[in-house]
Amino acid sequence: MANESAGSMGLTSALLVAMALPAAAQDFDWRAHEGETVTFLANSNPLGQLLIAHKDEFEALTGINLVVDSYQEQQMRQRLMTVMNARSDEVDVFMTLPSREGMQFATAGWYKDLNPYLEGAVAPDYDAGGLAEALVDAATFDGQFIGVPLNIEGPLLYYRTDVFEECGLQPPSALQELPEISAALKECSDLTPFASRGLAAAVPYTFAGFMHNMGGSYMVDGQSAMCSEPVKAAITLYSDLLKEHGPPGVVNYSFQQLTALYRAGRSAMSFESSNEFSGIMEGGERMEDTAIMPLPPGPGGSHPTVIGWALSISAHSRNPDAAWYFLQWASSPQMQAKFALEGIAPPREAVAESAEYNAWLGESPVRQQWHDALAELARTGTSEIGFPIVGNPESRQYIGDAVGSVLLGTATVDQACATADAALNELIARD
């Protein structure tokens, strides 16, 4: 199933909305589904937690009862797979990453097409055309728009300015400088020099930037390229950094552990999601001693990872119309302005340009650095975290396993990439 990313679908949708808006605005009623119930399957990441924290506002506005079912990311997907494979109506709305499972879920028919809703029941101040066109296009498969964008995010390098200054170090200007800087930090500080994801299922999110910046690509001529020289160099660099300079037990690290480690002042560099900004800054101590930047460029240039979560309606929902009201509320300019002030980067340019948001950025240099780094990701980034195939989610496990086996020392990089290539070429053949 093709992802239509040429921009035509985003523009077409925006034109349809512009034409339909006057009629829709005339009779739109936020209370149209009062008394109905919508079940929301949420990821317990910072974005999901904010949606849940504001649920009372949605219920007060609409009279709709929002039932929340929240899990950590992997468990959320396991729950969703169970519900969808059973064609159950237990879930009305769910969080999704189009860059990860979009093609797979669209092929399975799990998403409800949102285009008819954009042409009909739209709040007068919703401004569907104000959603980032790239994210709208990324959520469009064979002409079906499958999820409203909620944020823009990607991994960023958080580093301790005070520790760098004490050690006489400058922030890295090239990817290849990270091992030398990490070694110097190890000599002059008790902090973990470099931390990033080591859990196999979570590794691709942070590893992809290393791979692209080293000049690599997951596929070449329709085949897995894990054993290409740039990808092998990226596996070696990433795994060696964590093995020699990472925290104990890093093979079990995902975003929760990285955030806790850095916030507690126990790591000097942390390569982690921009969505973790508010969690890292909680308590205020790191506000004064942290700077933020994109991953530095490598031999292949700078190609940072950039993605966005979306909200989708289950194709099996019994309450899709009420569910659409939840999607509108959650992705509205008003709610995204609130989320922006909590460190969730908005997918709406108008929100990013608002006086209130810019005043918030101006209160702290690190907030402005966070925003500027995300702006660079939006300009130059790629959403290729896994293989660009229907089996993208499964491909990520093989990527993570390859990095993990080198990190643990159970395989050489040549052995690890060969094992991954064999499995991934079988996966590509099934696509």
ZISULDA-V671535 format. One record per run of one state. SS is the DSSP state (@ for helix, = for strand, . for the rest). FROM is the first residue (numbers start at 1). TO is the last residue. If there is no record, write none. Layout:
BEGIN
SS	FROM	TO
SS	FROM	TO
END
This chain:
BEGIN
.	1	2
=	3	3
.	4	7
@	8	27
.	28	36
=	37	43
.	44	45
@	46	53
.	54	54
@	55	62
.	63	64
=	65	71
.	72	72
@	73	85
.	86	92
=	93	97
@	98	108
.	109	110
=	111	111
.	112	114
@	115	118
.	119	127
@	128	130
=	131	131
.	132	132
@	133	138
.	139	139
=	140	141
.	142	143
=	144	145
.	146	147
=	148	149
.	150	152
=	153	153
.	154	154
=	155	160
@	161	166
.	167	174
@	175	188
.	189	191
=	192	192
.	193	194
=	195	195
.	196	199
@	200	213
.	214	218
=	219	220
.	221	222
=	223	224
.	225	228
@	229	245
.	246	249
@	250	252
.	253	254
@	255	263
.	264	266
=	267	267
.	268	268
=	269	273
@	274	280
.	281	284
@	285	287
.	288	289
=	290	293
.	294	297
=	298	298
.	299	300
=	301	301
.	302	304
=	305	305
.	306	306
=	307	307
.	308	308
=	309	314
.	315	319
@	320	330
.	331	332
@	333	340
.	341	347
=	348	348
@	349	352
.	353	354
@	355	362
.	363	364
@	365	380
.	381	381
=	382	382
.	383	391
@	392	408
.	409	412
@	413	430
.	431	431
END
